[in-house]
Amino acid sequence: MSVVKPVRYVLASGTGPSVTRVNPAAGSTAGGDQVQVIGTNLDKVVRVTFDAVNATDVVVLNASAVACKTPARASPGAVDVGV
């Protein structure tokens, strides 16, 4: 009988993707606005969210920028952007 040991993968501090700004910084509640998410370590991003709602047409431009289209939102206001 073989023994299976759990494998852990630990990311070093500061190596994950992070968002520093979104350009443009405002858009319509209808969604569909083309934006660039600017930050660090974005080259492997596969999803961008606005208040936990997925953006569409996500394209990695380089390690510091991702382009996408914003989702629709029921009411205006600031949202959390995640990668």
DRENLO-289965 format. One record per residue (C-alpha): y, z negated, x; residue in three letters; residue number from 0. Coordinates in pm, whole numbers, plus 50000, padded with zeros to 5 digits. Last residue first. Layout:
! DRENLO-289965
c2,c3,c1,rest,nr
Y,Z,X,ala,NUM
...
! end
This chain:
! DRENLO-289965
c2,c3,c1,rest,nr
53950,51103,49155,val,82
54168,50900,48921,gly,81
54510,50936,48762,val,80
54629,50644,48550,asp,79
54864,50748,48270,val,78
55234,50694,48192,ala,77
55353,50762,47841,gly,76
55339,51010,47554,pro,75
55085,50982,47271,ser,74
54766,51158,47163,ala,73
54683,51309,47503,arg,72
54560,51656,47594,ala,71
54388,51701,47930,pro,70
54579,51809,48242,thr,69
54493,52123,48434,lys,68
54380,52099,48795,cys,67
54479,52156,49159,ala,66
54356,51929,49437,val,65
54551,51846,49753,ala,64
54513,51643,50074,ser,63
54175,51748,50211,ala,62
54233,52108,50102,asn,61
54284,52315,49785,leu,60
54004,52155,49582,val,59
53997,52324,49243,val,58
53960,52139,48912,val,57
53983,52379,48616,asp,56
53985,52095,48362,thr,55
54098,51732,48377,ala,54
53855,51469,48259,asn,53
53975,51181,48041,val,52
53958,50838,48213,ala,51
54334,50779,48175,asp,50
54390,51116,48345,phe,49
54076,51205,48536,thr,48
54002,51433,48830,val,47
53644,51532,48911,arg,46
53460,51705,49195,val,45
53652,51561,49490,val,44
53498,51646,49827,lys,43
53817,51760,50006,asp,42
54032,51484,49854,leu,41
54027,51257,50159,asn,40
54397,51175,50119,thr,39
54650,51225,49843,gly,38
54821,51488,49629,ile,37
54708,51588,49281,val,36
54856,51926,49200,gln,35
54932,52007,48840,val,34
54880,52293,48593,gln,33
54967,52173,48242,asp,32
54689,52232,47988,gly,31
54767,51918,47794,gly,30
54934,51902,47452,ala,29
55097,51572,47555,thr,28
55327,51778,47778,ser,27
55401,51713,48141,gly,26
55543,51472,48397,ala,25
55510,51406,48773,ala,24
55488,51772,48870,pro,23
55326,51719,49114,asn,22
55099,51413,49114,val,21
55130,51140,49376,arg,20
54947,50921,49629,thr,19
54590,50962,49511,val,18
54299,50826,49715,ser,17
53965,50962,49824,pro,16
53726,50729,50005,gly,15
53737,50660,50377,thr,14
53979,50366,50375,gly,13
53725,50092,50437,ser,12
53394,50226,50559,ala,11
53164,50348,50288,leu,10
52835,50163,50277,val,9
52505,50329,50199,tyr,8
52224,50093,50122,arg,7
51855,50176,50120,val,6
51607,49951,49945,pro,5
51279,49900,50128,lys,4
50961,50041,49984,val,3
50646,49879,50115,val,2
50339,50094,50143,ser,1
50000,50000,50000,met,0
! end
